[in-house]
Structure formats: C-alpha cells, structure tokens
Amino acid sequence: GEMIMAANPSVADIHEEPKRGHERLLAYWQELSGGRKFPEETDIDTDAIADLWNSCFLLNTGKDADHGFKYEFMGPSLIEAYGVDLTGQIHDEQTEPNIVSILNAFKNVAAKGEHIVDEAEFVNAASQTVKYRCCLVPFGKAPDQVKYILGLMRWKIE
C-alpha cells in the first residue's frame, strides 16, 4: 500500500524529491503562519528544515523593493547553481546571473504576501544553462509587511 511506499522510498521516488522539498517548505510555512497571512522571520527554525537549508536562500525585502532584494543567506547548493556567492548583495536588474523570472517572482511575493512557485532557466556565471524550480514564501508582519522571503531552489544543469 501507500504507507509502505512512503516509508521505503524507492529509486523512482528520487525524481519526486524537488516537488517533495517544496511541499515540505510550504507545509512548514503554513504551520508557522498559524492563521496569520504569513509568519514572522523570527519564527524560522533552520533545524526544522535542516535537510532543505543548503538549497535555501533568505532575502531581505528592505521594504524598498525597488532597490532590489538583499541575500541575507545563500545555501551552498545555490552558490553552485548561480556560480557566484551573492550573500550580502542586492538582487536587482543588474545582478548577474540575470534571472528575470525569479526577480519578478520576488516582487510578486513582496507585493502580495503570498507564496509562489517559479520554474524557469538562466545562464549562470560559468555560462551553464540552469533549469530550476523555486518555491518562495513570505515572512514579516502580516497582513502587508513582507520583510523577508525564504526561497527553496532545486536545479539541474542542462
């Protein structure tokens, strides 16, 4: 039955991993929200999502979203995907790699306070084409002060 499959992940299940990671992040975020539109960044417990954390990034919206989004944290997996470590840097239209889709998704999450899953591709700093699926969830003072965005990105080089 279904339960045995879940308890003993087979090789076929490994392909489901990206989706499962996003679903787990979403479930965790909804649990933290506890009835609010979104939780506060202080609610984040990295231990609870330890196995996902290497593929996560945390953005500070600065509430001046026009000035770009600052990477407070960038997991090692993402540094590998981007081909550059953007920790402490602002992600805006000038950022390399230029990931138009994800920047628009950042703006959307910041404006609406809702989660988004973004799927697209970009050319990284090593000139490799990276296909990705990224789940973005807002944090801050609900209902309208999105101060942080937590992202989980799963990717592969084409």
LUMBADO-327395 format. One record per residue: x, y, z of N, C-alpha, C in turn. Coordinates in steps of 0.2 Angstrom, whole numbers, padded with zeros to 4 digits, always signed. Layout:
XYZXYZXYZ/...
This chain:
+0004-0006+0000+0000+0000+0000+0004+0006+0000/+0001+0012+0000+0004+0019+0000+0009+0020+0006/+0007+0017+0012+0011+0019+0018+0018+0016+0017/+0018+0010+0014+0025+0006+0014+0029+0010+0009/+0026+0012+0003+0030+0016-0002+0033+0022+0002/+0029+0026+0006+0032+0032+0009+0037+0030+0014/+0037+0025+0017+0042+0023+0022+0048+0021+0019/+0048+0017+0013+0054+0015+0010+0054+0018+0003/+0057+0024+0003+0057+0027-0004+0061+0023-0009/+0058+0022-0015+0061+0018-0020+0065+0023-0024/+0069+0020-0029+0073+0024-0034+0069+0029-0037/+0063+0026-0039+0058+0031-0043+0056+0037-0039/+0056+0036-0033+0054+0042-0028+0059+0048-0029/+0065+0046-0030+0070+0051-0030+0069+0057-0035/+0065+0055-0040+0063+0061-0045+0058+0065-0042/+0054+0063-0037+0049+0067-0034+0052+0072-0029/+0059+0071-0027+0062+0075-0022+0061+0082-0023/+0062+0085-0029+0061+0093-0029+0054+0095-0027/+0049+0091-0029+0042+0093-0028+0041+0092-0020/+0044+0086-0017+0043+0085-0010+0046+0090-0006/+0052+0093-0008+0055+0098-0004+0051+0104-0004/+0048+0106-0010+0044+0112-0010+0038+0111-0006/+0035+0105-0006+0029+0104-0002+0030+0104+0005/+0036+0102+0007+0038+0102+0014+0039+0109+0017/+0042+0113+0012+0043+0120+0014+0037+0124+0015/+0032+0122+0010+0026+0126+0010+0022+0124+0017/+0022+0117+0018+0018+0115+0024+0021+0118+0030/+0028+0118+0031+0031+0121+0036+0029+0128+0037/+0029+0132+0031+0027+0139+0031+0020+0140+0034/+0016+0136+0031+0008+0136+0033+0008+0135+0041/+0011+0130+0043+0011+0128+0050+0014+0134+0054/+0019+0137+0052+0022+0143+0056+0017+0149+0056/+0013+0150+0050+0008+0155+0049+0003+0155+0055/+0001+0149+0056-0004+0148+0061-0010+0153+0061/-0013+0153+0055-0019+0158+0055-0018+0165+0052/-0011+0167+0053-0009+0173+0050-0008+0173+0043/-0008+0178+0039-0007+0178+0032+0000+0175+0030/+0005+0177+0034+0011+0174+0034+0015+0175+0041/+0020+0171+0042+0023+0171+0049+0029+0176+0049/+0032+0177+0055+0037+0182+0055+0044+0178+0054/+0049+0182+0052+0055+0179+0051+0058+0176+0057/+0057+0178+0063+0059+0176+0069+0056+0169+0070/+0051+0167+0067+0048+0160+0068+0052+0155+0064/+0057+0157+0060+0061+0152+0056+0065+0148+0061/+0065+0141+0060+0069+0137+0064+0073+0133+0059/+0079+0134+0058+0083+0131+0052+0084+0124+0054/+0084+0122+0060+0084+0115+0062+0078+0111+0059/+0072+0114+0059+0066+0110+0057+0067+0109+0049/+0071+0113+0046+0071+0111+0038+0079+0110+0037/+0082+0107+0041+0089+0107+0040+0091+0103+0034/+0088+0098+0032+0090+0095+0026+0088+0099+0019/+0084+0104+0020+0082+0108+0014+0087+0115+0014/+0090+0116+0020+0093+0123+0021+0098+0124+0016/+0102+0119+0014+0108+0120+0009+0105+0123+0002/+0099+0121+0001+0096+0124-0006+0091+0130-0005/+0092+0133+0001+0088+0139+0003+0092+0145+0002/+0088+0151+0001+0091+0157+0002+0086+0162+0006/+0088+0167+0010+0084+0171+0013+0085+0178+0011/+0080+0182+0008+0080+0188+0006+0077+0193+0010/+0081+0199+0011+0078+0205+0015+0075+0209+0010/+0068+0211+0010+0065+0215+0005+0067+0222+0006/+0069+0224+0012+0071+0231+0014+0065+0235+0014/+0059+0233+0012+0053+0237+0011+0054+0242+0006/+0060+0242+0003+0061+0247-0003+0063+0242-0009/+0057+0238-0010+0058+0233-0015+0061+0236-0022/+0060+0242-0023+0063+0245-0029+0070+0245-0029/+0073+0244-0023+0080+0244-0023+0083+0237-0023/+0079+0233-0025+0082+0226-0025+0081+0222-0019/+0083+0216-0019+0082+0211-0013+0089+0209-0011/+0090+0209-0004+0097+0208-0002+0097+0200+0001/+0102+0197-0001+0103+0190+0001+0106+0190+0008/+0102+0188+0013+0105+0188+0020+0108+0181+0021/+0106+0176+0017+0109+0169+0017+0108+0166+0010/+0113+0162+0008+0113+0159+0002+0116+0152+0003/+0112+0147+0002+0114+0140+0003+0120+0138-0002/+0124+0133+0000+0130+0131-0004+0127+0128-0011/+0121+0125-0011+0119+0122-0017+0117+0128-0022/+0115+0134-0019+0113+0139-0024+0119+0143-0026/+0124+0143-0022+0130+0147-0024+0133+0143-0030/+0132+0136-0030+0134+0132-0035+0130+0133-0041/+0124+0134-0041+0119+0135-0046+0121+0142-0050/+0121+0147-0045+0122+0154-0048+0129+0154-0051/+0134+0150-0048+0141+0151-0050+0144+0157-0047/+0141+0160-0042+0143+0166-0038+0140+0166-0031/+0143+0168-0026+0140+0169-0019+0138+0176-0019/+0131+0177-0018+0128+0184-0018+0126+0186-0011/+0129+0182-0006+0127+0183+0001+0129+0191+0003/+0124+0194+0006+0125+0201+0007+0124+0206+0002/+0123+0203-0004+0122+0208-0010+0115+0209-0012/+0113+0214-0016+0107+0215-0018+0105+0212-0025/+0099+0209-0025+0097+0206-0032+0093+0211-0035/+0095+0214-0041+0091+0218-0045+0092+0217-0052/+0090+0222-0056+0090+0221-0064+0097+0220-0066/+0102+0223-0062+0109+0222-0064+0113+0216-0062/+0109+0212-0058+0113+0206-0055+0114+0201-0060/+0120+0198-0060+0122+0193-0064+0123+0187-0059/+0120+0181-0060+0116+0179-0067+0110+0183-0067/+0108+0185-0073+0102+0189-0073+0096+0184-0074/+0092+0183-0068+0087+0179-0068+0080+0183-0068/+0078+0185-0074+0072+0189-0074+0066+0186-0071/+0064+0180-0072+0059+0177-0069+0058+0177-0062/+0064+0175-0058+0064+0175-0051+0064+0182-0048/+0067+0187-0051+0066+0194-0049+0059+0196-0049/+0055+0194-0054+0048+0196-0055+0044+0192-0049/+0046+0186-0048+0043+0182-0043+0044+0185-0036/+0050+0188-0034+0052+0191-0028+0047+0197-0027/+0046+0201-0033+0042+0207-0032+0035+0205-0031/+0033+0200-0034+0026+0197-0033+0025+0195-0026/+0029+0191-0023+0029+0189-0016+0029+0195-0011/+0033+0200-0012+0034+0206-0008+0027+0210-0008/+0024+0210-0014+0018+0215-0015+0012+0211-0012/+0012+0205-0014+0005+0201-0012+0005+0197-0005/+0011+0196-0003+0012+0192+0003+0009+0185+0003/+0010+0182-0004+0008+0175-0005+0014+0171-0008/+0013+0165-0007+0019+0161-0009+0018+0160-0017/+0024+0158-0020+0024+0157-0027+0029+0152-0029/+0028+0148-0034+0032+0143-0036+0034+0145-0043/+0041+0146-0044+0044+0149-0050+0048+0144-0054/+0046+0142-0060+0050+0137-0064+0053+0141-0070/+0059+0141-0071+0062+0144-0077+0069+0141-0078/+0073+0145-0082+0080+0143-0083+0084+0150-0083/+0091+0149-0082+0095+0155-0083+0102+0153-0085/+0106+0157-0087+0113+0156-0088+0117+0158-0083/+0121+0154-0079+0125+0155-0073+0132+0159-0075/+0135+0160-0070+0142+0164-0070+0147+0159-0074/+0146+0153-0074+0150+0148-0078+0147+0147-0085/+0143+0151-0087+0140+0150-0094+0136+0143-0095/+0134+0141-0089+0130+0134-0090+0122+0136-0089/+0118+0133-0093+0111+0134-0093+0108+0130-0087/+0105+0133-0082+0102+0130-0076+0095+0130-0076/+0092+0125-0076+0084+0124-0075+0083+0124-0068/+0078+0127-0066+0076+0127-0059+0069+0127-0057/+0067+0125-0051+0060+0126-0048+0061+0129-0041/+0058+0135-0040+0059+0138-0034+0053+0140-0031/+0052+0138-0024+0047+0140-0020+0048+0146-0016/+0044+0151-0016+0046+0157-0012+0040+0158-0007/+0042+0159-0001+0037+0160+0004+0039+0167+0008/+0033+0171+0010+0035+0177+0013+0035+0177+0021/+0039+0181+0024+0039+0182+0031+0039+0190+0033/+0036+0191+0039+0036+0198+0041+0030+0199+0045/+0028+0205+0045+0022+0207+0049+0016+0207+0045/+0012+0202+0046+0006+0201+0042+0001+0207+0044/-0004+0209+0039-0005+0206+0033-0001+0209+0027/+0002+0214+0028+0005+0218+0022+0013+0219+0022/+0016+0218+0028+0023+0220+0028+0028+0214+0027/+0029+0212+0021+0033+0207+0019+0040+0210+0020/+0044+0207+0025+0051+0209+0026+0056+0205+0023/+0054+0198+0023+0059+0193+0021+0055+0188+0016/+0059+0185+0012+0057+0180+0008+0062+0174+0008/+0059+0168+0010+0063+0162+0010+0062+0158+0004/+0067+0156+0001+0066+0153-0006+0070+0146-0005/+0067+0141-0008+0070+0134-0009+0070+0133-0016/+0077+0132-0019+0078+0131-0026+0081+0124-0027/+0077+0120-0032+0080+0114-0034+0082+0115-0041/+0088+0113-0043+0090+0115-0050+0094+0109-0053/+0095+0110-0060+0100+0105-0063+0102+0109-0069/+0109+0107-0071+0112+0110-0077+0110+0106-0083/+0108+0109-0088+0105+0106-0094+0111+0104-0098/
